[in-house]
Amino acid sequence: MRKNSKNAYTPKKRNTGSRKRKKVLLIATEGKNKTEKLYFRNFNSDNVSVQFTHGNETDPPNMTARLICEYNDDELTTDDLAVCLVDTDFDSYKDAQIKEADNAIPDHLSEYARVIVSNPSIELWFICQYSDTTRQYRNRDDV
């Protein structure tokens, strides 16, 4: 006996393929820096996915190289942003490294990948954001 076509199963039509992809914020931090990761994970939302590079590099040129490599491997788009977050740590030798890292970003990615410098450290930025202080910091240990 044959089933009537009216009673046969028909797949539901859904909005397949119309879901909007989240924008990606790819961040390279120094080594296994937990401070930045703990802070920036809070920015995950329905619209943005915060991700971190997998390397343990501690110098800006290698951090930037890792960032660019993962940017290309993850096939990020022009809607995404990749940043290399570097602390100057009161060390003047890092200035040359930061400049080298900034110059290592290819021209075609310069709009989507950036080196961001926290001077002297991201921890100072956290202190200023979460407390009211006018204290002067002379070195990394003060922070």
C-alpha positions, -999 to 999 in steps of 0.1 A, spaced: 0 0 0 13 34 -9 12 64 14 -6 95 3 19 123 -6 0 147 17 8 126 47 44 119 38 72 135 58 85 168 44 116 185 59 110 218 75 123 248 58 145 268 81 168 297 77 199 275 72 229 294 61 216 328 71 231 329 106 255 358 109 291 350 119 305 366 150 333 390 146 366 378 159 391 397 181 424 378 180 448 389 207 485 381 211 498 386 246 533 381 261 540 345 271 513 329 292 500 362 304 469 354 325 460 390 334 451 400 298 433 368 291 412 370 322 403 406 314 396 403 277 376 371 279 349 393 295 343 409 262 329 378 245 294 385 234 267 375 209 285 397 184 322 392 192 344 362 199 376 370 217 404 345 209 441 344 219 471 332 199 485 298 210 522 308 212 543 317 242 564 343 226 575 372 248 592 396 223 570 419 201 585 407 167 577 371 174 544 379 189 534 398 157 547 369 135 525 345 155 495 368 152 498 372 115 502 334 110 471 327 130 452 355 113 459 338 80 454 303 92 420 310 108 409 327 76 398 358 94 379 384 74 380 422 71 353 423 98 377 408 123 406 425 142 439 411 153 460 429 179 494 423 195 492 437 230 527 447 243 538 461 276 568 485 275 576 477 311 597 508 316 623 492 293 637 515 265 651 485 245 615 474 238 609 506 217 630 492 189 613 458 191 579 474 190 588 494 159 601 462 143 569 444 152 548 473 138 568 472 105 563 434 103 526 438 96 521 435 59 505 465 42 474 445 31 467 437 68 476 470 84 439 479 86 430 446 104 461 438 124 477 462 149 504 465 176 489 481 207 513 493 233 504 496 270 528 520 287 542 509 310 520 478 315 484 467 312 482 463 349 485 501 353 456 505 330 436 481 351 445 501 382 433 533 366 401 517 353 391 501 386 403 526 412 407 563 417 444 570 420 469 597 412 499 578 423 531 580 403 548 547 393 586 546 388 590 510 378 573 477 372 575 467 409 556 498 419 528 488 397 
